[in-house]
Amino acid sequence: MIDLHTHILPGVDDGATDLEMALAMGRFASEGGITTIAATPHFYEIPTWSLVKQKVEELQNEFRNAQIPVDIVPGAELLMDMGIMDMEARDIPTYGDQGKFCLIEFPLQQVPMYAEQVLFNLQTKGITPIIAHPERYGSVVENPNLALGWLRQGCLVQMNSGSILGRFGSAVKETAKIMLTSNMVQLVASDGHGSDRRRLNLPEAFDALVEIVGASRARELVETNPRSILNGDFQLKVEPVEYRKRRRSFFSRFA
């Protein structure tokens, strides 16, 4: 499996607190079958893209010394902000520094009015935005078809494995299921923050993912699609569809 959303870089944000924890996260990932991890620290917590890449290289060396067979690739989690539009393309964190795909998160409670403008600006720079964990956003819980709008704009969607496992509550879990069955998700990742709390639990969620979308589609979400993103040649295979809420019939209320 390939985990494209983790906070494994030690001491830079609210993820791994130190090198020991980062190594523990790596060992846990390896034991679960994860072969590649993208280090995606909160970009507002770390000053420059070049520093992120430097720290990824340092951690990869520590993994080699500790004989942890996991590859680490650089990335970052951008926070939706109008300041992104003023950034040069070369300064925007993209997976593997290829200038093709970036991870971006919104505030949990409200999607900013300028979000579409920022997403379009990234696209004009040749970068495809990947929306981080939209199933956790209050606006999407109320209306899952908001995610469909971003997909039709040309963005991709990353879902947290913890959402599938119910770690963020029943409403988020139900929204995750709706989005998965409506083909609104292109990759599932852990958003792991530590070796105990919010672990790299992608393998733990895989069985639940198979139950929802089947084995072939589940494998696409945790391996095939993430690999294509890292290779820079991802193409949408399954078209998303609009979610239509099922109405209960009058007689089913008394069943």
C-alpha positions as CSV (number, residue, x, y, z in Angstrom):
1,M,0.0,0.0,0.0
2,I,1.0,3.6,-0.5
3,D,0.1,6.2,2.1
4,L,0.0,9.7,0.6
5,H,-1.1,11.7,3.7
6,T,1.0,11.5,6.9
7,H,2.5,13.8,9.4
8,I,5.6,11.6,10.0
9,L,8.3,14.3,9.8
10,P,9.5,14.7,13.4
11,G,9.1,17.9,15.3
12,V,7.7,20.1,12.6
13,D,3.9,20.1,13.3
14,D,1.3,18.2,15.3
15,G,2.5,14.9,14.0
16,A,5.6,12.8,15.1
17,T,7.0,14.6,18.1
18,D,10.6,13.2,17.6
19,L,12.7,10.9,15.6
20,E,11.9,7.9,17.8
21,M,8.2,8.3,17.1
22,A,8.8,8.8,13.4
23,L,10.7,5.5,13.3
24,A,8.0,3.8,15.2
25,M,5.4,5.0,12.7
26,G,7.6,3.7,9.9
27,R,8.0,0.2,11.5
28,F,4.2,0.0,12.1
29,A,3.6,1.0,8.4
30,S,6.0,-1.6,7.1
31,E,4.5,-4.4,9.2
32,G,1.1,-3.5,7.8
33,G,2.2,-3.7,4.2
34,I,2.8,0.0,3.4
35,T,5.8,0.4,1.1
36,T,5.8,4.1,0.4
37,I,4.9,7.1,2.6
38,A,4.4,10.7,1.6
39,A,5.5,13.1,4.3
40,T,2.9,15.8,4.2
41,P,3.4,18.3,7.1
42,H,1.1,21.2,7.5
43,F,2.8,23.8,5.3
44,Y,1.9,26.7,7.6
45,E,4.0,25.0,10.3
46,I,7.2,24.8,8.2
47,P,8.5,27.8,6.4
48,T,9.7,26.6,2.9
49,W,9.3,23.8,0.5
50,S,13.1,23.3,0.3
51,L,13.2,22.7,4.1
52,V,10.5,20.1,3.8
53,K,12.5,18.2,1.1
54,Q,15.7,18.5,3.2
55,K,13.9,17.0,6.2
56,V,12.4,14.2,4.1
57,E,15.9,13.3,2.9
58,E,17.2,13.3,6.5
59,L,14.4,11.0,7.6
60,Q,14.9,8.6,4.7
61,N,18.5,8.2,5.8
62,E,17.4,7.5,9.3
63,F,15.0,4.8,7.9
64,R,17.9,3.2,6.0
65,N,20.0,3.2,9.2
66,A,17.2,1.6,11.1
67,Q,16.6,-0.9,8.3
68,I,13.0,0.2,7.8
69,P,12.0,-0.8,4.2
70,V,9.8,2.1,3.5
71,D,10.3,4.9,0.9
72,I,9.5,8.4,1.9
73,V,8.5,11.0,-0.7
74,P,8.2,14.7,-0.1
75,G,4.8,16.5,0.0
76,A,2.9,18.9,2.2
77,E,-0.6,19.7,3.3
78,L,-1.5,23.2,2.1
79,L,-4.2,25.2,4.0
80,M,-6.7,26.8,1.7
81,D,-5.7,30.5,1.6
82,M,-5.8,33.3,-1.0
83,G,-2.0,33.7,-0.4
84,I,-1.5,30.5,-2.5
85,M,-2.4,32.5,-5.6
86,D,0.7,34.7,-5.0
87,M,3.1,31.7,-4.8
88,E,5.3,30.7,-7.7
89,A,4.6,27.2,-9.0
90,R,8.1,26.1,-8.1
91,D,7.4,27.1,-4.4
92,I,4.2,25.1,-4.1
93,P,4.7,21.7,-2.4
94,T,3.8,18.9,-4.8
95,Y,4.2,15.1,-4.5
96,G,7.7,14.1,-5.3
97,D,8.5,17.7,-6.3
98,Q,7.1,17.0,-9.8
99,G,4.9,20.1,-10.0
100,K,1.8,18.0,-10.8
101,F,-0.3,17.1,-7.7
102,C,-0.7,18.9,-4.4
103,L,-2.6,18.2,-1.2
104,I,-4.8,21.0,0.2
105,E,-7.1,21.1,3.1
106,F,-10.0,23.4,4.0
107,P,-11.2,24.6,7.4
108,L,-13.3,21.9,8.9
109,Q,-16.4,23.9,9.6
110,Q,-16.7,26.1,6.5
111,V,-15.6,26.0,2.9
112,P,-14.2,29.5,2.1
113,M,-16.0,31.5,-0.6
114,Y,-12.7,31.9,-2.5
115,A,-11.9,28.1,-2.6
116,E,-12.9,27.7,-6.2
117,Q,-10.7,30.6,-7.2
118,V,-7.7,29.2,-5.4
119,L,-8.2,25.7,-6.9
120,F,-8.5,27.2,-10.4
121,N,-5.3,29.2,-9.8
122,L,-3.4,26.0,-8.9
123,Q,-4.7,24.4,-12.1
124,T,-3.5,27.3,-14.2
125,K,0.0,26.6,-12.8
126,G,-0.3,23.0,-14.0
127,I,-1.0,21.6,-10.5
128,T,-4.0,19.3,-9.8
129,P,-5.3,19.9,-6.3
130,I,-6.1,16.9,-4.2
131,I,-8.7,17.8,-1.5
132,A,-7.8,16.4,1.8
133,H,-10.4,14.5,3.8
134,P,-13.6,16.4,2.6
135,E,-15.8,13.8,4.4
136,R,-14.8,15.5,7.6
137,Y,-15.9,19.0,6.5
138,G,-19.2,20.1,8.0
139,S,-20.5,21.4,4.7
140,V,-19.8,18.1,3.0
141,V,-21.5,16.1,5.7
142,E,-24.6,18.2,5.1
143,N,-24.2,17.9,1.3
144,P,-21.8,15.3,-0.1
145,N,-22.4,16.6,-3.6
146,L,-20.1,19.5,-2.8
147,A,-17.2,17.1,-3.4
148,L,-18.7,16.2,-6.8
149,G,-18.4,19.9,-7.7
150,W,-14.7,19.9,-6.9
151,L,-14.2,16.7,-8.9
152,R,-16.0,18.2,-11.9
153,Q,-13.7,21.2,-11.6
154,G,-10.8,18.8,-12.2
155,C,-9.7,18.2,-8.6
156,L,-9.2,14.9,-6.8
157,V,-10.3,13.7,-3.4
158,Q,-8.3,12.0,-0.6
159,M,-10.3,10.2,2.2
160,N,-9.0,9.4,5.6
161,S,-8.9,5.7,6.6
162,G,-10.0,6.8,10.1
163,S,-13.2,8.1,8.6
164,I,-14.0,4.7,7.2
165,L,-13.3,3.1,10.6
166,G,-15.6,5.6,12.4
167,R,-12.8,7.4,14.3
168,F,-14.4,10.8,13.6
169,G,-18.0,9.9,14.5
170,S,-21.0,8.2,12.8
171,A,-21.9,11.2,10.6
172,V,-18.4,11.3,9.1
173,K,-18.4,7.5,8.6
174,E,-21.7,7.7,6.8
175,T,-20.5,10.5,4.6
176,A,-17.4,8.5,3.8
177,K,-19.6,5.6,2.7
178,I,-21.8,7.8,0.5
179,M,-18.7,9.3,-1.2
180,L,-17.1,5.9,-1.8
181,T,-20.2,4.4,-3.3
182,S,-20.7,7.5,-5.5
183,N,-17.1,7.2,-6.8
184,M,-16.2,10.6,-5.3
185,V,-12.9,9.3,-3.9
186,Q,-9.6,8.7,-5.7
187,L,-7.3,7.7,-2.9
188,V,-7.5,6.7,0.8
189,A,-4.7,7.6,3.2
190,S,-4.1,7.5,6.9
191,D,-3.5,11.2,7.8
192,G,-1.4,9.5,10.5
193,H,-0.1,11.7,13.3
194,G,1.7,9.4,15.6
195,S,2.6,5.8,16.7
196,D,-0.4,5.5,19.0
197,R,-3.0,8.3,18.5
198,R,-4.1,8.5,14.9
199,R,-1.7,5.8,13.6
200,L,-0.9,5.0,10.0
201,N,-4.0,2.8,10.0
202,L,-4.5,2.3,6.2
203,P,-4.1,-1.5,6.5
204,E,-6.7,-1.5,9.3
205,A,-9.3,0.2,7.0
206,F,-8.6,-2.0,4.0
207,D,-11.1,-4.8,4.9
208,A,-13.8,-2.2,5.6
209,L,-13.0,-0.6,2.3
210,V,-13.4,-3.9,0.5
211,E,-16.8,-4.4,2.0
212,I,-17.9,-1.0,0.7
213,V,-16.5,-0.9,-2.8
214,G,-15.1,-4.4,-3.5
215,A,-11.5,-5.7,-3.6
216,S,-10.5,-4.3,-7.0
217,R,-11.7,-0.8,-6.3
218,A,-10.2,-0.9,-2.8
219,R,-6.8,-1.8,-4.3
220,E,-7.1,1.2,-6.7
221,L,-7.7,3.6,-3.8
222,V,-4.7,2.4,-1.7
223,E,-2.1,1.3,-4.3
224,T,-2.8,1.9,-8.0
225,N,-4.1,5.4,-7.9
226,P,-1.5,6.7,-5.3
227,R,1.3,5.1,-7.4
228,S,-0.1,6.9,-10.5
229,I,-0.1,10.2,-8.6
230,L,3.5,9.7,-7.6
231,N,4.4,8.8,-11.2
232,G,2.6,11.9,-12.4
233,D,0.4,10.0,-14.9
234,F,-2.9,9.6,-13.0
235,Q,-6.1,9.4,-15.0
236,L,-9.6,9.2,-13.7
237,K,-10.9,5.6,-14.3
238,V,-14.3,5.8,-12.6
239,E,-16.7,8.7,-13.2
240,P,-18.2,10.1,-10.0
241,V,-22.0,10.3,-9.7
242,E,-24.4,12.5,-7.9
243,Y,-25.6,11.3,-4.6
244,R,-29.3,11.1,-4.4
245,K,-30.7,10.6,-0.9
246,R,-33.1,7.7,-0.6
247,R,-36.5,8.7,0.6
248,R,-38.3,6.4,3.0
249,S,-41.8,5.4,1.8
250,F,-44.8,6.2,3.9
251,F,-45.4,2.5,4.6
252,S,-41.8,1.8,5.5
253,R,-42.2,4.1,8.6
254,F,-44.5,1.5,10.1
255,A,-42.4,-1.6,9.1
